[in-house]
Amino acid sequence: MPIQEITLSDQEKKIVEETQEMLGLSSMEETIEFLARERIQEMLAKLAGQELKSKRHLF
């Protein structure tokens, strides 16, 4: 995955740290990568579902 620098507020850092602890991950970077992958997968699934729905309406 390409390196992308992000800036987090203190509140966001706290949330990432809490999430890191809950998931048992070793670093903030690993946690952010995990969350990004999860979100991308959610969005792809949603887009795939929309694509299927729109094709059904064509028939």
SULPE-V641891 format. One record per helix or strand of 3 or more residues. SS is the DSSP state (helix for helix, strand for strand). FROM is the first residue (numbers start at 1). LEN is the number of residues. If there is no record, write none. Layout:
ss=<SS | SS>
from=<FROM | FROM>
len=<LEN | LEN>
This chain:
ss=<helix | helix>
from=<10 | 28>
len=<14 | 30>
